[in-house]
């Protein structure tokens, strides 16, 4: 299976809030793991976290590709094509 177009053209922006999930930090929430949007650098919490801010960011703005923001992990995920890269 070929890598999807979104994953092949994903950017590498700096993290907007390297200290944690942008929304959780603002509201006092908590997260399990962090994900970075590869279009704008938004840091959101994963779907195992109570608020699922990374997925909410995709639905709100349509940026399709996230990357794990966990130390030692570099996998990427395309929401649009449900494909890992």
PyMOL Python script that loads the backbone (N, CA, C, O; Angstrom):
from pymol import cmd

cmd.read_pdbstr("""\
ATOM      1  N   UNK A   1       0.844  -1.176   0.000  1.00  0.00           N
ATOM      2  CA  UNK A   1       0.000   0.000   0.000  1.00  0.00           C
ATOM      3  C   UNK A   1       0.895   1.248   0.000  1.00  0.00           C
ATOM      4  O   UNK A   1       1.808   1.373   0.817  1.00  0.00           O
ATOM      5  N   UNK A   2       0.622   2.139  -0.905  1.00  0.00           N
ATOM      6  CA  UNK A   2       1.393   3.380  -1.007  1.00  0.00           C
ATOM      7  C   UNK A   2       0.995   4.343   0.109  1.00  0.00           C
ATOM      8  O   UNK A   2      -0.140   4.332   0.585  1.00  0.00           O
ATOM      9  N   UNK A   3       1.944   5.165   0.510  1.00  0.00           N
ATOM     10  CA  UNK A   3       1.680   6.171   1.537  1.00  0.00           C
ATOM     11  C   UNK A   3       0.732   7.223   0.944  1.00  0.00           C
ATOM     12  O   UNK A   3       0.861   7.583  -0.227  1.00  0.00           O
ATOM     13  N   UNK A   4      -0.200   7.706   1.735  1.00  0.00           N
ATOM     14  CA  UNK A   4      -1.176   8.675   1.235  1.00  0.00           C
ATOM     15  C   UNK A   4      -0.526  10.024   0.956  1.00  0.00           C
ATOM     16  O   UNK A   4       0.553  10.331   1.462  1.00  0.00           O
ATOM     17  N   UNK A   5      -1.200  10.810   0.149  1.00  0.00           N
ATOM     18  CA  UNK A   5      -0.687  12.128  -0.255  1.00  0.00           C
ATOM     19  C   UNK A   5      -0.471  13.050   0.945  1.00  0.00           C
ATOM     20  O   UNK A   5       0.493  13.815   0.972  1.00  0.00           O
ATOM     21  N   UNK A   6      -1.365  12.981   1.938  1.00  0.00           N
ATOM     22  CA  UNK A   6      -1.241  13.852   3.112  1.00  0.00           C
ATOM     23  C   UNK A   6       0.044  13.549   3.888  1.00  0.00           C
ATOM     24  O   UNK A   6       0.758  14.462   4.304  1.00  0.00           O
ATOM     25  N   UNK A   7       0.328  12.263   4.076  1.00  0.00           N
ATOM     26  CA  UNK A   7       1.539  11.871   4.792  1.00  0.00           C
ATOM     27  C   UNK A   7       2.788  12.236   3.997  1.00  0.00           C
ATOM     28  O   UNK A   7       3.787  12.670   4.571  1.00  0.00           O
ATOM     29  N   UNK A   8       2.732  12.059   2.659  1.00  0.00           N
ATOM     30  CA  UNK A   8       3.909  12.368   1.844  1.00  0.00           C
ATOM     31  C   UNK A   8       4.248  13.847   1.815  1.00  0.00           C
ATOM     32  O   UNK A   8       5.407  14.220   1.632  1.00  0.00           O
ATOM     33  N   UNK A   9       3.237  14.692   1.996  1.00  0.00           N
ATOM     34  CA  UNK A   9       3.464  16.137   1.911  1.00  0.00           C
ATOM     35  C   UNK A   9       3.384  16.838   3.271  1.00  0.00           C
ATOM     36  O   UNK A   9       3.328  18.067   3.332  1.00  0.00           O
ATOM     37  N   UNK A  10       3.378  16.072   4.345  1.00  0.00           N
ATOM     38  CA  UNK A  10       3.272  16.669   5.690  1.00  0.00           C
ATOM     39  C   UNK A  10       4.476  17.562   5.982  1.00  0.00           C
ATOM     40  O   UNK A  10       5.607  17.253   5.608  1.00  0.00           O
ATOM     41  N   UNK A  11       4.205  18.658   6.649  1.00  0.00           N
ATOM     42  CA  UNK A  11       5.237  19.625   7.015  1.00  0.00           C
ATOM     43  C   UNK A  11       5.864  19.218   8.354  1.00  0.00           C
ATOM     44  O   UNK A  11       5.589  18.126   8.851  1.00  0.00           O
ATOM     45  N   UNK A  12       6.688  20.064   8.933  1.00  0.00           N
ATOM     46  CA  UNK A  12       7.329  19.784  10.220  1.00  0.00           C
ATOM     47  C   UNK A  12       7.388  21.072  11.046  1.00  0.00           C
ATOM     48  O   UNK A  12       8.476  21.550  11.367  1.00  0.00           O
ATOM     49  N   UNK A  13       6.220  21.639  11.395  1.00  0.00           N
ATOM     50  CA  UNK A  13       6.212  22.907  12.134  1.00  0.00           C
ATOM     51  C   UNK A  13       6.648  22.726  13.584  1.00  0.00           C
ATOM     52  O   UNK A  13       6.511  21.634  14.137  1.00  0.00           O
ATOM     53  N   UNK A  14       7.170  23.778  14.204  1.00  0.00           N
ATOM     54  CA  UNK A  14       7.519  23.698  15.624  1.00  0.00           C
ATOM     55  C   UNK A  14       6.256  23.571  16.470  1.00  0.00           C
ATOM     56  O   UNK A  14       5.187  24.042  16.081  1.00  0.00           O
ATOM     57  N   UNK A  15       6.387  22.943  17.609  1.00  0.00           N
ATOM     58  CA  UNK A  15       5.262  22.789  18.534  1.00  0.00           C
ATOM     59  C   UNK A  15       4.852  24.140  19.102  1.00  0.00           C
ATOM     60  O   UNK A  15       5.698  24.919  19.541  1.00  0.00           O
ATOM     61  N   UNK A  16       3.548  24.415  19.091  1.00  0.00           N
ATOM     62  CA  UNK A  16       3.050  25.674  19.645  1.00  0.00           C
ATOM     63  C   UNK A  16       3.167  25.696  21.168  1.00  0.00           C
ATOM     64  O   UNK A  16       3.503  26.726  21.752  1.00  0.00           O
ATOM     65  N   UNK A  17       2.891  24.566  21.808  1.00  0.00           N
ATOM     66  CA  UNK A  17       2.966  24.471  23.270  1.00  0.00           C
ATOM     67  C   UNK A  17       3.745  23.203  23.638  1.00  0.00           C
ATOM     68  O   UNK A  17       3.138  22.184  23.968  1.00  0.00           O
ATOM     69  N   UNK A  18       5.078  23.255  23.586  1.00  0.00           N
ATOM     70  CA  UNK A  18       5.873  22.051  23.835  1.00  0.00           C
ATOM     71  C   UNK A  18       5.715  21.486  25.249  1.00  0.00           C
ATOM     72  O   UNK A  18       6.120  20.353  25.511  1.00  0.00           O
ATOM     73  N   UNK A  19       5.129  22.267  26.159  1.00  0.00           N
ATOM     74  CA  UNK A  19       4.959  21.767  27.526  1.00  0.00           C
ATOM     75  C   UNK A  19       3.725  20.894  27.704  1.00  0.00           C
ATOM     76  O   UNK A  19       3.561  20.289  28.763  1.00  0.00           O
ATOM     77  N   UNK A  20       2.839  20.807  26.687  1.00  0.00           N
ATOM     78  CA  UNK A  20       1.686  19.922  26.803  1.00  0.00           C
ATOM     79  C   UNK A  20       0.539  20.302  25.888  1.00  0.00           C
ATOM     80  O   UNK A  20       0.671  21.174  25.029  1.00  0.00           O
ATOM     81  N   UNK A  21      -0.585  19.637  26.086  1.00  0.00           N
ATOM     82  CA  UNK A  21      -1.797  19.872  25.288  1.00  0.00           C
ATOM     83  C   UNK A  21      -2.274  21.310  25.492  1.00  0.00           C
ATOM     84  O   UNK A  21      -2.502  21.756  26.616  1.00  0.00           O
ATOM     85  N   UNK A  22      -2.417  22.017  24.377  1.00  0.00           N
ATOM     86  CA  UNK A  22      -2.791  23.428  24.423  1.00  0.00           C
ATOM     87  C   UNK A  22      -4.092  23.666  25.198  1.00  0.00           C
ATOM     88  O   UNK A  22      -4.148  24.528  26.075  1.00  0.00           O
ATOM     89  N   UNK A  23      -5.122  22.905  24.871  1.00  0.00           N
ATOM     90  CA  UNK A  23      -6.421  23.086  25.533  1.00  0.00           C
ATOM     91  C   UNK A  23      -6.403  22.612  26.984  1.00  0.00           C
ATOM     92  O   UNK A  23      -6.969  23.274  27.855  1.00  0.00           O
ATOM     93  N   UNK A  24      -5.766  21.486  27.253  1.00  0.00           N
ATOM     94  CA  UNK A  24      -5.695  20.988  28.636  1.00  0.00           C
ATOM     95  C   UNK A  24      -4.935  21.956  29.538  1.00  0.00           C
ATOM     96  O   UNK A  24      -5.314  22.165  30.691  1.00  0.00           O
ATOM     97  N   UNK A  25      -3.864  22.546  29.015  1.00  0.00           N
ATOM     98  CA  UNK A  25      -3.120  23.527  29.801  1.00  0.00           C
ATOM     99  C   UNK A  25      -3.994  24.737  30.119  1.00  0.00           C
ATOM    100  O   UNK A  25      -3.910  25.291  31.215  1.00  0.00           O
ATOM    101  N   UNK A  26      -4.826  25.147  29.174  1.00  0.00           N
ATOM    102  CA  UNK A  26      -5.688  26.319  29.366  1.00  0.00           C
ATOM    103  C   UNK A  26      -6.827  26.058  30.352  1.00  0.00           C
ATOM    104  O   UNK A  26      -7.275  26.969  31.048  1.00  0.00           O
ATOM    105  N   UNK A  27      -7.293  24.800  30.407  1.00  0.00           N
ATOM    106  CA  UNK A  27      -8.461  24.485  31.243  1.00  0.00           C
ATOM    107  C   UNK A  27      -8.130  23.694  32.504  1.00  0.00           C
ATOM    108  O   UNK A  27      -9.012  23.430  33.321  1.00  0.00           O
ATOM    109  N   UNK A  28      -6.870  23.316  32.664  1.00  0.00           N
ATOM    110  CA  UNK A  28      -6.502  22.502  33.823  1.00  0.00           C
ATOM    111  C   UNK A  28      -6.802  21.026  33.622  1.00  0.00           C
ATOM    112  O   UNK A  28      -6.875  20.269  34.590  1.00  0.00           O
ATOM    113  N   UNK A  29      -6.977  20.608  32.365  1.00  0.00           N
ATOM    114  CA  UNK A  29      -7.258  19.202  32.064  1.00  0.00           C
ATOM    115  C   UNK A  29      -6.006  18.347  32.152  1.00  0.00           C
ATOM    116  O   UNK A  29      -4.921  18.836  32.465  1.00  0.00           O
ATOM    117  N   UNK A  30      -6.175  17.068  31.871  1.00  0.00           N
ATOM    118  CA  UNK A  30      -5.040  16.146  31.909  1.00  0.00           C
ATOM    119  C   UNK A  30      -5.000  15.340  30.612  1.00  0.00           C
ATOM    120  O   UNK A  30      -6.006  15.195  29.918  1.00  0.00           O
ATOM    121  N   UNK A  31      -3.829  14.828  30.311  1.00  0.00           N
ATOM    122  CA  UNK A  31      -3.657  14.043  29.088  1.00  0.00           C
ATOM    123  C   UNK A  31      -2.867  12.792  29.386  1.00  0.00           C
ATOM    124  O   UNK A  31      -2.192  12.689  30.411  1.00  0.00           O
ATOM    125  N   UNK A  32      -2.965  11.819  28.449  1.00  0.00           N
ATOM    126  CA  UNK A  32      -2.216  10.570  28.534  1.00  0.00           C
ATOM    127  C   UNK A  32      -0.984  10.665  27.634  1.00  0.00           C
ATOM    128  O   UNK A  32       0.142  10.482  28.098  1.00  0.00           O
ATOM    129  N   UNK A  33      -1.197  10.952  26.350  1.00  0.00           N
ATOM    130  CA  UNK A  33      -0.120  11.120  25.373  1.00  0.00           C
ATOM    131  C   UNK A  33      -0.402  12.359  24.529  1.00  0.00           C
ATOM    132  O   UNK A  33      -1.536  12.835  24.465  1.00  0.00           O
ATOM    133  N   UNK A  34       0.640  12.873  23.885  1.00  0.00           N
ATOM    134  CA  UNK A  34       0.501  14.096  23.099  1.00  0.00           C
ATOM    135  C   UNK A  34       0.738  13.841  21.614  1.00  0.00           C
ATOM    136  O   UNK A  34       1.512  12.963  21.232  1.00  0.00           O
ATOM    137  N   UNK A  35       0.052  14.631  20.788  1.00  0.00           N
ATOM    138  CA  UNK A  35       0.169  14.569  19.338  1.00  0.00           C
ATOM    139  C   UNK A  35       0.396  15.976  18.792  1.00  0.00           C
ATOM    140  O   UNK A  35      -0.185  16.938  19.294  1.00  0.00           O
ATOM    141  N   UNK A  36       1.241  16.100  17.765  1.00  0.00           N
ATOM    142  CA  UNK A  36       1.534  17.393  17.145  1.00  0.00           C
ATOM    143  C   UNK A  36       0.938  17.419  15.741  1.00  0.00           C
ATOM    144  O   UNK A  36       1.161  16.502  14.951  1.00  0.00           O
ATOM    145  N   UNK A  37       0.184  18.465  15.433  1.00  0.00           N
ATOM    146  CA  UNK A  37      -0.364  18.675  14.098  1.00  0.00           C
ATOM    147  C   UNK A  37       0.786  19.058  13.174  1.00  0.00           C
ATOM    148  O   UNK A  37       1.545  19.980  13.474  1.00  0.00           O
ATOM    149  N   UNK A  38       0.916  18.362  12.063  1.00  0.00           N
ATOM    150  CA  UNK A  38       2.019  18.636  11.153  1.00  0.00           C
ATOM    151  C   UNK A  38       1.690  19.732  10.144  1.00  0.00           C
ATOM    152  O   UNK A  38       2.461  19.963   9.212  1.00  0.00           O
ATOM    153  N   UNK A  39       0.566  20.402  10.317  1.00  0.00           N
ATOM    154  CA  UNK A  39       0.276  21.568   9.479  1.00  0.00           C
ATOM    155  C   UNK A  39       0.517  22.860  10.245  1.00  0.00           C
ATOM    156  O   UNK A  39       1.056  23.816   9.687  1.00  0.00           O
ATOM    157  N   UNK A  40       0.123  22.904  11.532  1.00  0.00           N
ATOM    158  CA  UNK A  40       0.230  24.172  12.267  1.00  0.00           C
ATOM    159  C   UNK A  40       1.008  24.089  13.576  1.00  0.00           C
ATOM    160  O   UNK A  40       1.273  25.120  14.195  1.00  0.00           O
ATOM    161  N   UNK A  41       1.384  22.876  14.017  1.00  0.00           N
ATOM    162  CA  UNK A  41       2.153  22.733  15.251  1.00  0.00           C
ATOM    163  C   UNK A  41       1.313  22.649  16.514  1.00  0.00           C
ATOM    164  O   UNK A  41       1.862  22.634  17.615  1.00  0.00           O
ATOM    165  N   UNK A  42      -0.016  22.593  16.376  1.00  0.00           N
ATOM    166  CA  UNK A  42      -0.894  22.452  17.546  1.00  0.00           C
ATOM    167  C   UNK A  42      -0.535  21.177  18.302  1.00  0.00           C
ATOM    168  O   UNK A  42      -0.334  20.127  17.692  1.00  0.00           O
ATOM    169  N   UNK A  43      -0.455  21.264  19.606  1.00  0.00           N
ATOM    170  CA  UNK A  43      -0.241  20.082  20.443  1.00  0.00           C
ATOM    171  C   UNK A  43      -1.565  19.746  21.116  1.00  0.00           C
ATOM    172  O   UNK A  43      -2.149  20.566  21.824  1.00  0.00           O
ATOM    173  N   UNK A  44      -2.022  18.528  20.881  1.00  0.00           N
ATOM    174  CA  UNK A  44      -3.275  18.063  21.464  1.00  0.00           C
ATOM    175  C   UNK A  44      -3.089  16.713  22.111  1.00  0.00           C
ATOM    176  O   UNK A  44      -2.119  16.007  21.837  1.00  0.00           O
ATOM    177  N   UNK A  45      -4.023  16.357  22.972  1.00  0.00           N
ATOM    178  CA  UNK A  45      -3.950  15.068  23.661  1.00  0.00           C
ATOM    179  C   UNK A  45      -4.566  13.961  22.800  1.00  0.00           C
ATOM    180  O   UNK A  45      -5.414  14.224  21.946  1.00  0.00           O
ATOM    181  N   UNK A  46      -4.133  12.740  23.034  1.00  0.00           N
ATOM    182  CA  UNK A  46      -4.536  11.577  22.242  1.00  0.00           C
ATOM    183  C   UNK A  46      -5.958  11.125  22.570  1.00  0.00           C
ATOM    184  O   UNK A  46      -6.603  11.659  23.473  1.00  0.00           O
ATOM    185  N   UNK A  47      -6.425  10.143  21.829  1.00  0.00           N
ATOM    186  CA  UNK A  47      -7.779   9.621  22.038  1.00  0.00           C
ATOM    187  C   UNK A  47      -7.911   8.785  23.308  1.00  0.00           C
ATOM    188  O   UNK A  47      -9.029   8.434  23.684  1.00  0.00           O
ATOM    189  N   UNK A  48      -6.820   8.457  23.975  1.00  0.00           N
ATOM    190  CA  UNK A  48      -6.900   7.788  25.278  1.00  0.00           C
ATOM    191  C   UNK A  48      -7.056   8.811  26.402  1.00  0.00           C
ATOM    192  O   UNK A  48      -7.332   8.446  27.545  1.00  0.00           O
ATOM    193  N   UNK A  49      -6.881  10.076  26.079  1.00  0.00           N
ATOM    194  CA  UNK A  49      -7.041  11.163  27.045  1.00  0.00           C
ATOM    195  C   UNK A  49      -8.528  11.534  27.133  1.00  0.00           C
ATOM    196  O   UNK A  49      -9.270  11.329  26.172  1.00  0.00           O
ATOM    197  N   UNK A  50      -8.968  12.076  28.273  1.00  0.00           N
ATOM    198  CA  UNK A  50     -10.389  12.389  28.430  1.00  0.00           C
ATOM    199  C   UNK A  50     -10.966  13.322  27.364  1.00  0.00           C
ATOM    200  O   UNK A  50     -12.110  13.134  26.950  1.00  0.00           O
ATOM    201  N   UNK A  51     -10.217  14.310  26.916  1.00  0.00           N
ATOM    202  CA  UNK A  51     -10.790  15.308  26.009  1.00  0.00           C
ATOM    203  C   UNK A  51     -10.463  15.110  24.534  1.00  0.00           C
ATOM    204  O   UNK A  51     -11.080  15.759  23.690  1.00  0.00           O
ATOM    205  N   UNK A  52      -9.528  14.249  24.195  1.00  0.00           N
ATOM    206  CA  UNK A  52      -9.210  13.919  22.803  1.00  0.00           C
ATOM    207  C   UNK A  52      -9.006  15.158  21.934  1.00  0.00           C
ATOM    208  O   UNK A  52      -9.599  15.273  20.861  1.00  0.00           O
ATOM    209  N   UNK A  53      -8.179  16.071  22.392  1.00  0.00           N
ATOM    210  CA  UNK A  53      -8.018  17.348  21.702  1.00  0.00           C
ATOM    211  C   UNK A  53      -7.331  17.260  20.337  1.00  0.00           C
ATOM    212  O   UNK A  53      -7.587  18.107  19.481  1.00  0.00           O
ATOM    213  N   UNK A  54      -6.477  16.275  20.106  1.00  0.00           N
ATOM    214  CA  UNK A  54      -5.833  16.148  18.789  1.00  0.00           C
ATOM    215  C   UNK A  54      -6.876  15.830  17.719  1.00  0.00           C
ATOM    216  O   UNK A  54      -6.865  16.428  16.643  1.00  0.00           O
ATOM    217  N   UNK A  55      -7.772  14.898  18.011  1.00  0.00           N
ATOM    218  CA  UNK A  55      -8.838  14.559  17.070  1.00  0.00           C
ATOM    219  C   UNK A  55      -9.814  15.720  16.929  1.00  0.00           C
ATOM    220  O   UNK A  55     -10.286  15.997  15.826  1.00  0.00           O
ATOM    221  N   UNK A  56     -10.120  16.395  18.014  1.00  0.00           N
ATOM    222  CA  UNK A  56     -11.019  17.553  17.965  1.00  0.00           C
ATOM    223  C   UNK A  56     -10.421  18.646  17.077  1.00  0.00           C
ATOM    224  O   UNK A  56     -11.149  19.318  16.346  1.00  0.00           O
ATOM    225  N   UNK A  57      -9.102  18.826  17.137  1.00  0.00           N
ATOM    226  CA  UNK A  57      -8.426  19.806  16.288  1.00  0.00           C
ATOM    227  C   UNK A  57      -8.623  19.452  14.812  1.00  0.00           C
ATOM    228  O   UNK A  57      -8.918  20.328  13.999  1.00  0.00           O
ATOM    229  N   UNK A  58      -8.464  18.187  14.467  1.00  0.00           N
ATOM    230  CA  UNK A  58      -8.678  17.741  13.083  1.00  0.00           C
ATOM    231  C   UNK A  58     -10.103  18.066  12.637  1.00  0.00           C
ATOM    232  O   UNK A  58     -10.301  18.613  11.553  1.00  0.00           O
ATOM    233  N   UNK A  59     -11.092  17.734  13.462  1.00  0.00           N
ATOM    234  CA  UNK A  59     -12.491  17.983  13.086  1.00  0.00           C
ATOM    235  C   UNK A  59     -12.800  19.477  12.999  1.00  0.00           C
ATOM    236  O   UNK A  59     -13.626  19.888  12.184  1.00  0.00           O
ATOM    237  N   UNK A  60     -12.157  20.280  13.814  1.00  0.00           N
ATOM    238  CA  UNK A  60     -12.419  21.723  13.825  1.00  0.00           C
ATOM    239  C   UNK A  60     -11.770  22.452  12.648  1.00  0.00           C
ATOM    240  O   UNK A  60     -12.378  23.351  12.068  1.00  0.00           O
ATOM    241  N   UNK A  61     -10.546  22.073  12.293  1.00  0.00           N
ATOM    242  CA  UNK A  61      -9.815  22.838  11.275  1.00  0.00           C
ATOM    243  C   UNK A  61      -9.424  22.031  10.038  1.00  0.00           C
ATOM    244  O   UNK A  61      -9.001  22.612   9.038  1.00  0.00           O
ATOM    245  N   UNK A  62      -9.557  20.702  10.086  1.00  0.00           N
ATOM    246  CA  UNK A  62      -9.292  19.881   8.913  1.00  0.00           C
ATOM    247  C   UNK A  62      -7.838  19.573   8.609  1.00  0.00           C
ATOM    248  O   UNK A  62      -7.532  19.095   7.516  1.00  0.00           O
ATOM    249  N   UNK A  63      -6.932  19.832   9.544  1.00  0.00           N
ATOM    250  CA  UNK A  63      -5.522  19.483   9.328  1.00  0.00           C
ATOM    251  C   UNK A  63      -5.383  17.967   9.479  1.00  0.00           C
ATOM    252  O   UNK A  63      -5.616  17.444  10.569  1.00  0.00           O
ATOM    253  N   UNK A  64      -5.013  17.249   8.418  1.00  0.00           N
ATOM    254  CA  UNK A  64      -5.146  15.791   8.416  1.00  0.00           C
ATOM    255  C   UNK A  64      -4.071  14.977   9.119  1.00  0.00           C
ATOM    256  O   UNK A  64      -4.344  13.847   9.523  1.00  0.00           O
ATOM    257  N   UNK A  65      -2.850  15.505   9.285  1.00  0.00           N
ATOM    258  CA  UNK A  65      -1.759  14.644   9.765  1.00  0.00           C
ATOM    259  C   UNK A  65      -1.240  15.093  11.131  1.00  0.00           C
ATOM    260  O   UNK A  65      -0.949  16.267  11.360  1.00  0.00           O
ATOM    261  N   UNK A  66      -1.138  14.111  12.028  1.00  0.00           N
ATOM    262  CA  UNK A  66      -0.520  14.334  13.332  1.00  0.00           C
ATOM    263  C   UNK A  66       0.700  13.424  13.450  1.00  0.00           C
ATOM    264  O   UNK A  66       0.839  12.439  12.725  1.00  0.00           O
ATOM    265  N   UNK A  67       1.570  13.780  14.375  1.00  0.00           N
ATOM    266  CA  UNK A  67       2.725  12.947  14.697  1.00  0.00           C
ATOM    267  C   UNK A  67       2.762  12.791  16.206  1.00  0.00           C
ATOM    268  O   UNK A  67       2.400  13.709  16.942  1.00  0.00           O
ATOM    269  N   UNK A  68       3.198  11.632  16.664  1.00  0.00           N
ATOM    270  CA  UNK A  68       3.360  11.456  18.099  1.00  0.00           C
ATOM    271  C   UNK A  68       4.317  12.517  18.625  1.00  0.00           C
ATOM    272  O   UNK A  68       5.351  12.788  18.015  1.00  0.00           O
ATOM    273  N   UNK A  69       3.969  13.112  19.752  1.00  0.00           N
ATOM    274  CA  UNK A  69       4.841  14.091  20.398  1.00  0.00           C
ATOM    275  C   UNK A  69       5.426  13.497  21.681  1.00  0.00           C
ATOM    276  O   UNK A  69       5.783  14.218  22.612  1.00  0.00           O
ATOM    277  N   UNK A  70       5.513  12.179  21.705  1.00  0.00           N
ATOM    278  CA  UNK A  70       6.096  11.468  22.835  1.00  0.00           C
ATOM    279  C   UNK A  70       7.584  11.232  22.572  1.00  0.00           C
ATOM    280  O   UNK A  70       7.964  10.937  21.439  1.00  0.00           O
ATOM    281  N   UNK A  71       8.427  11.355  23.590  1.00  0.00           N
ATOM    282  CA  UNK A  71       9.861  11.116  23.409  1.00  0.00           C
ATOM    283  C   UNK A  71      10.125   9.732  22.825  1.00  0.00           C
ATOM    284  O   UNK A  71       9.574   8.737  23.296  1.00  0.00           O
ATOM    285  N   UNK A  72      10.966   9.675  21.805  1.00  0.00           N
ATOM    286  CA  UNK A  72      11.344   8.399  21.195  1.00  0.00           C
ATOM    287  C   UNK A  72      10.375   7.864  20.160  1.00  0.00           C
ATOM    288  O   UNK A  72      10.641   6.821  19.563  1.00  0.00           O
ATOM    289  N   UNK A  73       9.254   8.545  19.924  1.00  0.00           N
ATOM    290  CA  UNK A  73       8.277   8.092  18.932  1.00  0.00           C
ATOM    291  C   UNK A  73       8.250   9.076  17.758  1.00  0.00           C
ATOM    292  O   UNK A  73       8.333  10.289  17.950  1.00  0.00           O
ATOM    293  N   UNK A  74       8.135   8.539  16.554  1.00  0.00           N
ATOM    294  CA  UNK A  74       8.097   9.425  15.384  1.00  0.00           C
ATOM    295  C   UNK A  74       6.991   9.058  14.399  1.00  0.00           C
ATOM    296  O   UNK A  74       6.942   9.610  13.300  1.00  0.00           O
ATOM    297  N   UNK A  75       6.097   8.132  14.773  1.00  0.00           N
ATOM    298  CA  UNK A  75       5.047   7.722  13.850  1.00  0.00           C
ATOM    299  C   UNK A  75       4.093   8.884  13.554  1.00  0.00           C
ATOM    300  O   UNK A  75       3.928   9.801  14.359  1.00  0.00           O
ATOM    301  N   UNK A  76       3.483   8.816  12.391  1.00  0.00           N
ATOM    302  CA  UNK A  76       2.530   9.831  11.956  1.00  0.00           C
ATOM    303  C   UNK A  76       1.209   9.147  11.585  1.00  0.00           C
ATOM    304  O   UNK A  76       1.195   7.964  11.247  1.00  0.00           O
ATOM    305  N   UNK A  77       0.108   9.890  11.649  1.00  0.00           N
ATOM    306  CA  UNK A  77      -1.217   9.362  11.343  1.00  0.00           C
ATOM    307  C   UNK A  77      -1.998  10.371  10.514  1.00  0.00           C
ATOM    308  O   UNK A  77      -2.032  11.560  10.829  1.00  0.00           O
ATOM    309  N   UNK A  78      -2.624   9.877   9.448  1.00  0.00           N
ATOM    310  CA  UNK A  78      -3.495  10.709   8.617  1.00  0.00           C
ATOM    311  C   UNK A  78      -4.941  10.391   8.973  1.00  0.00           C
ATOM    312  O   UNK A  78      -5.409   9.274   8.754  1.00  0.00           O
ATOM    313  N   UNK A  79      -5.644  11.372   9.520  1.00  0.00           N
ATOM    314  CA  UNK A  79      -7.051  11.194   9.860  1.00  0.00           C
ATOM    315  C   UNK A  79      -7.906  10.982   8.615  1.00  0.00           C
ATOM    316  O   UNK A  79      -8.822  10.159   8.626  1.00  0.00           O
ATOM    317  N   UNK A  80      -7.617  11.711   7.550  1.00  0.00           N
ATOM    318  CA  UNK A  80      -8.426  11.649   6.330  1.00  0.00           C
ATOM    319  C   UNK A  80      -8.418  10.266   5.714  1.00  0.00           C
ATOM    320  O   UNK A  80      -9.471   9.742   5.349  1.00  0.00           O
ATOM    321  N   UNK A  81      -7.241   9.669   5.594  1.00  0.00           N
ATOM    322  CA  UNK A  81      -7.100   8.374   4.940  1.00  0.00           C
ATOM    323  C   UNK A  81      -6.958   7.200   5.901  1.00  0.00           C
ATOM    324  O   UNK A  81      -6.778   6.062   5.468  1.00  0.00           O
ATOM    325  N   UNK A  82      -7.038   7.470   7.212  1.00  0.00           N
ATOM    326  CA  UNK A  82      -6.875   6.420   8.229  1.00  0.00           C
ATOM    327  C   UNK A  82      -5.639   5.585   7.942  1.00  0.00           C
ATOM    328  O   UNK A  82      -5.701   4.359   7.862  1.00  0.00           O
ATOM    329  N   UNK A  83      -4.514   6.273   7.789  1.00  0.00           N
ATOM    330  CA  UNK A  83      -3.266   5.588   7.441  1.00  0.00           C
ATOM    331  C   UNK A  83      -2.117   6.069   8.315  1.00  0.00           C
ATOM    332  O   UNK A  83      -1.975   7.260   8.592  1.00  0.00           O
ATOM    333  N   UNK A  84      -1.309   5.118   8.738  1.00  0.00           N
ATOM    334  CA  UNK A  84      -0.119   5.436   9.524  1.00  0.00           C
ATOM    335  C   UNK A  84       1.080   5.529   8.605  1.00  0.00           C
ATOM    336  O   UNK A  84       1.189   4.800   7.619  1.00  0.00           O
ATOM    337  N   UNK A  85       1.973   6.435   8.944  1.00  0.00           N
ATOM    338  CA  UNK A  85       3.168   6.587   8.118  1.00  0.00           C
ATOM    339  C   UNK A  85       4.408   6.726   8.951  1.00  0.00           C
ATOM    340  O   UNK A  85       5.505   6.863   8.409  1.00  0.00           O
TER     341      UNK A  85
END
""", "prot")
cmd.dss("prot")
cmd.show_as("cartoon", "prot")
cmd.util.cbc("prot")
cmd.orient("prot")
